Amino acid sequence: MLFHARSLRKDLRSSVVFHLADRWRASGHRVTMLRGTRRYVPADVLFVHVDLSVVPDEYLELASRYPAAINHRVKDIRKSRISEQLVSAHDQWNGPVIVKSDLNYGGEPERRLGTPRALRWARAGGVLGRLHRSWLGGSIPGGWQSYRLYQRAGLVPPELWEDPAVVIERFLPEVEAGRFHLRVYQFLGDRSTCRRLASDVPIVKAANRLHSEQVEPHPIVATWRDRLGLDYGKLDYVIHEGTPILLDVNKTTGVDHLSAPERQRRRQYLAEGIGSFFV
């Protein structure tokens, strides 16, 4: 498994793949953890797990030397690249919008690893953290400082339209029976799960869900996976008035907020997807 050169072991333990590796070892696979690209270790499969929105070229170049490499085609998952709901200051859209950091997870991985993009994250986080006008005039429940909701695009402060560190998207939620919903599709190779989370706040996260249920993924997720080059990861999406809308892409998923038995079952099922990559 290939991690960023400055990754710390405590950070690796918070990722799902760290725990999947325990299951691979138990089934007889040898698992080696590499930090950085200074050495080549022969293997049947390389798992690229560089926790940055834009993967440096040297990691993908190393991956190209292996017979099979998971997520070796994934270079850039910034929202400005993957979103189909972007709004600019000159668009005609004046419905509700959401403002987010362009970088995954609010740019926290870039800040933690000390990359140049950390400076952009700090600026975006500072701007968004100082703003208080949002959905229904209050800050977003849950304290996610990198998200702001506005009832109309015209209410977005000028400094946000001009800031390259943030993106502004049409806010098109999935609402049913007065609750907001989010669909979470997780996968490795030919193994996948999809849950639908429900919350009474517009930004739905596992931490604020009221309940969740297993659902069949929409057929379009296969198209998204292929377009993005994803072998492993998580896609967050909604179905707004019958139309599936991709919200977020994560190729280095963190540990889930699940009960211990459910977490163990899901990890075991997902771990078995590694067999898809052996040639």
N, C-alpha and C positions, 0 to 999 in steps of 0.2 A: 504494500500500500504506500502510495506516494503523498506525503504531506509537505506543506510549506516549510522552508528551512528554519523559520523561527517559531514553528508550532511548539507549544509546551504540552507535556504529557497530560496535565490537568485539563487542557482544552480538548485534547483528543478524546478523553474519557467522556466528555459531554456530547460526543457525536454518536449517532446510531451505529456507524460502521465499526467503531471500536468494539462494540458489543457483538456485532455480527461476526467479527474475527474470532471471538471465543468459540462460536459454534463451528466455524470452519476448521479451527484447530481440533475440536472434539471429533470432527468427522474424518480426520486424518490429513488435512491439508497443512502444509507448512506456510506460515504467514510471517513476512518480514516487513517491518515498518521503516520506511525511508523518509528522512527529512532533508529536503533539498535534492539537487541534481548532480552532486559531485561524484557519486558512484553508481555504477550499473550492477544490479544483482539479477542474474538470469532467473526467469520465472515464466510459467505458462500464461499468467494473467497479471497485468498491472492495474491496480485500482487507483485512479487519479482522484485525490481528495484534497485539493488545494482550496482552502476556505477564503477565496477572494471572488469578487464579482467579475473581474477580468483576470484570467489565468495568464501568468507570464509565459512567453513563448518557450523558454527553456524547459518547462515542465512538459509541455505538449511534444516538444522535440524528443525528450527522453522516452515518452510514452510510445512514440512511433517506432522504437527499436524492439518492442515486444510483440509476440505473436498475436496477442489480444490485449486490449486496454480499455477499461471501463471509463466512460466519459472523456475519452481522448479527443472527441470532436467538439467538446464544449469549451469555447473560448470566453464568451461574454454573455452574462445574464443580467446586465443592467436593465432596469425597467424601461429606459429610453430605447432599448433595443427590442425587448420582447413584448411591450405593450401595444395593443391596437386601439387603445382608448385615450391616447394623448390629446391634450387640448393646449392650444397656444393662445396668447393674448389677442390674436387677430381672428380667431375662429368665431363663428356665429353662435356656438353653443353657449347658453346662459343658464343651463340647469345645474344641479348639484355637482360638485367636483371634490376630489380628494387629492391632497398634496402629500407626497412621500419623498424620502431620500431616493435618489437614483440608484444608489448602491444597495445590495442585499443586506437585510438585517440592520438597516439604518447606518451602514458603514462601520459597524462595530468590529468586524474582522479586520478591516484595513487599519483601524485605529490600534487594535490589539497587536497586530503584526508589524506596525510601524512603517507601513508603505506610504508612498507619496500621496495616495488617494485619501489618506487619513486627514490631511489638511482640508480637503474638500468636504469630508464628512463633518469635521468640526464646525466648519462654517455653516453647513446646512442644518446641523443639529442645533446650533446656537440661534439661527434665525427662527426655526420652527419652534424652539423652546420658548422664545420670547413672545410669540403670538398667542393670543387668547381667544380671538374670534373664531369660532368653529361651528360644528353642528349645533343648531338651536342656541347659539351664542355662548356655549360653554366649552371647556376643554374636553377632549375625548376621554371617556371613562377608561380606566386601566393604565393611564399614564404613558401611552406610546407617543413619545415626543416627536417621532419622525412621521406621524400621521396627523393631518388636519383636514376636517371636513367643512365645506362651505355650502350653504343652501343654493347659492348662485355663483357662477364663475366671476361675475362682476364684483363680488365681495373679496376676491383674493387680493391681498396687498401687492402693490407694484414690485416690491423687492423680491417676491417669490417668482413672479413671471420672469424676472431678469436673472435669477440665480441658476447657473448650470448644474448645481449639485442636487437640485430637486426636480421632480416631474409632477405635472398636474394632469389628472385623468378625469374623464367623466365618471361620476359615481353612479353605478348601475347595480343596485343590490338585488339579491334574491330574498324576497319577503313573502312569508306565508303565515297566515293566522297571527299577524302582528309581530312576528319575530323575524330576525335576520338570519340567513343561513350561509354556510360556506362548505364547499366540497373539497376534501383533501384526498388527493390521489398519490399514493406512495408506491414505489416500484423498484425492483432490481431484476433486470433481464425479463424472464417470462413470469415472474411472480409480482402480483400487485394487489393492493387493497384500496378501497375508496370509502371514506366516511363522510357523512353529512352532519355538520355541527349546527346547532341552533343557539342563538343568544338574543337577549333583549336590548343589546347595544349594536350600533351599526358596524363597528369593527369587530368581526368575529375571530376569536382566537381560542385555542384549546383551553387556555387558562380561564376564559370567561364563558365557556359553553354551559348551557343549561342541560343539554343532553346531546347524544350523538347516536347515529344509526349507520349500519352498513348499507351501502347502496351500490348499484351497478354504475361504473363510470360511463360517462357519455362517450360515444364512439370517437368524438373528435380528439380525445386525449392521445390517441395513437398518432394522429396527424401532428399534434403539438410536439410529442416526443421525437418524432422523426425530423421535424423542422429544426428543433433545437439540438439534435444530436445526443439526446439524453439516454443513457443506459440505466442510470440509477438516480433517484432523487424524489422530489415531491412537487406536485403542481397543485396550487390552490386556485379554485375557480368557482364561479356562480353560474346559475342559469337564470338570466333576467328576461322575463316575459318570453320564455321559450328559446332564447339565444344563449349558448354557452360563452362565457367571457373569462379568459385567463387573467388572473390577478397577480400571481407571484410564482416564481420558479426558484427552487432551492436544490442544489446538487451536493450539499454537505449538511444533511439534515441533522438536527439536534435530537436529544432524547425526548420521548413523548410523555405527556401528562396522562398516563393510563394506570389502571390498577396493575399490580405486579403480575397476576396470572395472565391478564390480557396482553401485557407488554411482552412477557416471555413467549406466548403463543405467536404473536405477530413477528417478533424477531426471528424465531425459528423458521416460520414460513418464508419470510423475506430472505433469510440467509440461504435457503435452498435455491434461490435464483442464480447463485454463482455458477451453477452447473451449465447455464446458458452460454458461458463464455469459453469453455474448454473445447479446443479443436482437436 
